[in-house]
Amino acid sequence: MSLKLAKSPKIALVTAFMSGFIPIMFVEINKVAIDYLVLLLIFSIIYCIFKINERKYVDYALILIFLLVMTSPLAFILIIGLLFYLLLLKLENLKVEMKRQR
């Protein structure tokens, strides 16, 4: 994801290395918790949104959002964030459009 965002291999390597050491949920590393599944689903949805121009990623994103809504109330935070992003695009008079495949 960091390579897709930064478009520079050096910056992507540094940010991926730094994010690997963020102490997220190290306390419950040996316990099975639903939070790990939720984090995996959220990052998978964000990855699918990056590649939304391909039809199969649209389907994957919808399926993953459905699974996220069924597993955790944190899905509403993601949905509110995406709606806020669309609101900001609307306020800046930017168009939201899908690119067509050749």
N, C-alpha and C positions, 0 to 999 in steps of 0.2 A: 504494500500500500504506500509505503513511504517513497518508493521509486516512482510510482504512478503520480504522486502529488508533487514531488520535488523535481523530477525529470533530470536529476543529476545523481550519478552513482555514488559519488563521495558523500553528498549530503544524506542520501538515502541510507547508506551504511552507518553513518554516525547516528541518525535518528532511530534506526532500528536497533542499534546497539544500546542506546540510552533507554529506549522503551523496554528492552529486555530486563533491565534492572529496576524497574518501578515495582515497589513492594505491594502488589495488589494481591490481597487475600493470602499471604504467606502463612497466616496463623492457622488456617484450616486446610493445610495442604494434603493431609492424609484423610480428610473426611470427604464424603461424597456430598456435594452441595449443588443446588440448582443454579447458583450464581455462575458457576463455570460454564454451564450450558447457555445461560443468558448472554454472557460475554462473547462466547463463540458465535451465537446467533446474531448479535448486534454487529460484530466485525464482519461476518459473512454478508449481512445485508448491506453494509457500507461498501464492501467490495463489489457486490452485484450492482449497486447504484453507480459505481465508477464505470462499469461496463454495460450500462443500460442500453447502449445502442444496438446490442445483439438481442434478438428475440428470446433466446433461451435464458438470458440473465434476468429478463423481466419476469419470466415464469418462476425462476429460482427465488427472486426477491419477494414475490407475492407469497410463495409457499413458506419462505423463512419468516416473513412478517406474521403470517397466520400462526406458525409454531411459536413465535415469540409471544404473541398475544395470549396463547393458550398456556404458556408456562410461567409468565411473570407479569406483574403490573408495571415493571420497568419499560415495557413496550410503549406505554403512553408517553414516557419521556422522549423516546426516540421519535414517535409520531408528532409530538408537539414541536420538537426540534426541526423536523422536516417541514412542518407547516410554517414555522417561523422563518425558515430559509426561503420558502416560496413567497411569504409575505414581503421579505426584504427584496427579493427579485422584482416583485410587483411594484414596490415603492420606488425602486431605481429605474423603472420602466424597461427592464430587461425581459426578453421573451424566453419562455421555457419551451424548447422544441427538441424533438428527437431527430437525430441525424439519420438519413436514409442510407441503407447499405447498397452498395453497387452490385 
